[in-house]
Amino acid sequence: MNVSFNGFNENSLTFIASIGVKSGEVVKVSAAGTVSAADEGDIICGVCTDVRDGYATVQLTGFATVPYSGTAPSAGFATLIADGEGGVAADEDGASYLVLDVDTTAGTVGIIL
């Protein structure tokens, strides 16, 4: 039996997408009803799952797999911030996320938002 965390408590909202927002990357709220790509050091609000016609669907809760940079976070609770490249990085000034999966080969981390 394989373990799967997909679908757990997933909730998404639709926002206006600023230029540069890409599916699969972490985002931040940049204005009322608007998200933009998260800059290095930003606290993220979620993960963009789709961009179409100037709008972005953003997953705000649940399990998500995102790229990471720097040292791989460990399983368990970790403080993460945006790395400015669409993913996250471990940083003591970040927000706390539950890390369930780390794939050092793919450079991804599975977190509960």
C-alpha positions in Angstrom: 0.0 0.0 0.0 1.3 3.4 -0.9 1.0 6.5 1.3 -0.9 9.5 -0.2 -1.6 12.9 1.4 -3.2 14.4 -1.7 -6.7 15.8 -1.2 -6.4 16.3 2.5 -8.3 19.5 3.5 -7.6 21.2 0.2 -9.3 24.6 -0.2 -8.7 27.0 -3.0 -9.7 30.6 -3.9 -9.6 32.5 -7.1 -7.6 35.7 -7.2 -6.5 38.3 -9.8 -3.1 37.2 -11.0 -0.3 39.7 -11.1 2.2 39.3 -14.0 4.6 36.5 -13.4 2.3 34.2 -11.3 2.9 30.6 -12.4 1.2 27.3 -11.6 3.1 25.2 -9.1 4.8 28.2 -7.5 4.2 29.8 -4.1 2.4 33.1 -4.0 1.6 36.0 -1.6 -1.3 38.4 -1.4 0.0 41.6 -3.0 -3.2 43.7 -3.0 -6.9 43.3 -2.3 -8.0 40.1 -4.1 -4.7 39.9 -5.9 -1.7 37.5 -5.7 1.8 37.8 -7.0 4.8 35.6 -7.1 6.4 35.5 -3.6 9.7 37.3 -3.3 12.6 35.9 -1.4 11.9 36.2 2.3 8.1 36.5 2.0 5.6 34.5 4.0 3.5 32.6 1.5 -0.2 32.5 1.4 -0.4 29.3 -0.7 0.4 27.6 -4.0 -0.9 28.6 -7.4 -2.5 25.6 -9.0 -3.7 27.3 -12.2 -3.5 30.6 -14.1 -6.0 31.5 -16.8 -7.3 34.8 -18.3 -5.7 36.9 -15.7 -6.9 34.9 -12.7 -5.1 32.5 -10.4 -6.5 29.6 -8.4 -4.5 29.4 -5.2 -4.5 26.4 -2.8 -4.6 27.9 0.7 -4.8 24.7 2.8 -4.1 21.0 2.5 -1.1 19.0 1.2 1.0 20.6 -1.5 4.3 19.7 -3.0 6.6 22.7 -3.8 10.2 23.1 -4.8 12.8 24.0 -2.1 16.2 25.6 -2.2 19.1 25.4 0.1 19.2 22.8 2.8 16.4 20.3 2.6 13.9 20.8 5.4 13.4 17.8 7.7 10.1 15.9 8.2 8.1 17.4 11.1 7.4 21.1 11.7 9.8 23.5 9.9 9.8 27.3 9.5 9.8 28.1 5.8 9.8 31.3 3.7 9.6 32.0 0.0 12.9 31.5 -1.8 12.1 34.0 -4.6 12.3 31.2 -7.2 8.8 29.8 -6.9 9.6 27.6 -3.9 10.4 27.7 -0.2 13.6 27.7 1.9 14.1 26.9 5.6 14.5 30.1 7.7 13.9 30.7 11.4 11.9 33.9 10.5 9.4 31.9 8.4 6.0 30.5 9.2 5.6 27.0 10.6 4.5 24.2 8.2 4.2 20.5 8.7 6.7 18.7 6.4 5.4 15.3 5.4 7.7 14.4 2.5 11.1 15.5 1.3 12.5 14.4 -2.1 16.1 15.5 -2.3 16.4 14.1 -5.9 13.5 16.2 -7.2 14.2 19.1 -4.9 10.7 19.2 -3.6 9.0 19.2 -0.2 5.5 18.1 0.7 3.9 20.4 3.3 0.6 21.0 4.9 -0.4 24.6 4.2 
